Amino acid sequence: MNMSKRTVFYIAAVSICAALLSGALFLLSPAIQPTEIRAVFWMAAIGLFVNILTFRLPRGGTASIAFIPFLAAAILVPSWIA
């Protein structure tokens, strides 16, 4: 697979921004509750399971709805752990 330089730059920029913002959230509020850990754990487990359930798209592509549990974890537990 050959990705263009713009694609690699975009992926790197998004990854760096995500890491920096996660660190900023940790600095703002490092304490987390056990219920938050459980909620994020179960949403991540559901997301990993759903990632296996891909569906076929036209022209031979595949897709997944695995982002939905991950997005739900970030909405339900708005802290650095999500």
MOVENBEL-V620014 format. One record per residue. RES is the residue in three letters. OMEGA is omega in degrees with one decimal (999 if undefined). Layout:
res/omega
RES/OMEGA
RES/OMEGA
This chain:
res/omega
MET/-177.4
ASN/179.1
MET/178.6
SER/-179.7
LYS/178.9
ARG/179.1
THR/178.4
VAL/178.6
PHE/179.7
TYR/-179.8
ILE/178.6
ALA/-179.2
ALA/179.0
VAL/179.3
SER/179.5
ILE/178.1
CYS/178.7
ALA/179.0
ALA/179.6
LEU/179.7
LEU/175.2
SER/176.3
GLY/178.2
ALA/176.7
LEU/177.9
PHE/179.3
LEU/179.5
LEU/-176.5
SER/-176.8
PRO/-176.7
ALA/175.8
ILE/-179.6
GLN/177.1
PRO/178.4
THR/177.0
GLU/179.0
ILE/179.4
ARG/-179.2
ALA/180.0
VAL/179.3
PHE/-176.9
TRP/176.6
MET/177.1
ALA/178.2
ALA/177.2
ILE/179.1
GLY/178.2
LEU/177.5
PHE/-178.4
VAL/178.3
ASN/177.9
ILE/-175.4
LEU/178.6
THR/175.5
PHE/-175.0
ARG/175.5
LEU/176.0
PRO/179.9
ARG/171.5
GLY/179.6
GLY/174.6
THR/179.3
ALA/-179.0
SER/176.2
ILE/-175.8
ALA/-179.6
PHE/-175.0
ILE/176.8
PRO/178.3
PHE/176.9
LEU/177.5
ALA/177.7
ALA/179.2
ALA/178.9
ILE/-178.3
LEU/-177.7
VAL/-177.1
PRO/176.8
SER/-175.6
TRP/-176.6
ILE/-179.4
ALA/999
